[in-house]
């Protein structure tokens, strides 16, 4: 039983040592940027305020989609070029 505990401890130490070495080489975490979030309707979604071509708009923040979509009206208001 004692051998199993020592073997288990050795495995844990050996498996976590590389991660600890990488962590110390990386340095402390720093904040790259931050966003002010506004709760959307119903409370389940958040919006962010962005400025495009000098105009501020609220945009839905979605981290689950690889694509972004804008209504044609918003594209025209912001004077953006359209792609299909």
C-alpha positions in Angstrom: 0.0 0.0 0.0 2.8 2.4 0.9 4.5 1.7 -2.5 1.2 2.6 -4.3 1.0 6.0 -2.5 4.7 6.8 -3.2 4.3 5.8 -6.9 1.1 7.9 -7.2 2.8 10.9 -5.6 5.8 10.5 -8.0 3.5 10.4 -11.0 1.7 13.6 -9.9 5.0 15.4 -9.3 6.5 14.3 -12.6 3.3 15.2 -14.6 2.9 18.7 -13.1 6.6 19.7 -13.2 6.6 20.7 -16.9 3.5 22.8 -16.5 5.0 24.6 -13.5 8.2 25.3 -15.5 6.2 26.8 -18.4 4.1 28.9 -16.0 7.2 30.5 -14.4 8.7 31.2 -17.8 5.5 32.9 -18.9 5.4 35.5 -16.2 2.3 37.0 -14.5 -1.0 37.3 -16.4 -1.9 40.7 -17.8 -5.1 42.1 -19.1 -5.0 42.6 -22.9 -8.3 44.5 -23.1 -11.7 44.7 -21.6 -15.3 45.4 -22.8 -18.2 47.0 -21.1 -21.2 44.7 -21.5 -24.8 45.8 -21.5 -27.4 43.2 -20.6 -29.7 42.6 -23.6 -33.4 42.0 -23.6 -34.4 39.0 -21.5 -31.1 39.1 -19.7 -29.6 36.1 -21.5 -27.5 38.0 -24.0 -25.0 40.9 -23.8 -24.3 43.8 -26.1 -21.2 45.9 -26.6 -21.0 49.5 -27.8 -18.7 49.9 -30.7 -17.8 52.9 -32.9 -17.7 52.5 -36.7 -17.0 55.4 -39.0 -17.7 57.8 -36.0 -21.1 56.3 -35.2 -21.8 54.4 -32.0 -23.9 51.2 -32.2 -24.9 48.4 -29.8 -23.9 45.0 -31.1 -24.9 41.6 -29.8 -21.8 39.8 -28.4 -21.8 36.2 -29.5 -18.9 33.9 -28.8 -20.6 30.8 -30.3 -20.7 31.8 -34.0 -17.8 32.0 -36.4 -19.7 34.6 -38.5 -21.0 38.1 -37.9 -24.1 39.5 -39.5 -25.5 43.0 -39.9 -28.9 44.1 -41.1 -28.7 45.9 -44.4 -30.1 49.0 -42.7 -27.1 49.1 -40.3 -24.6 48.4 -43.1 -26.0 51.5 -45.0 -26.1 53.6 -41.8 -22.4 52.9 -41.1 -21.4 53.3 -44.7 -19.9 49.8 -44.9 -19.1 47.9 -48.1 -21.4 44.9 -48.6 -20.3 41.4 -49.3 -22.5 38.4 -49.8 
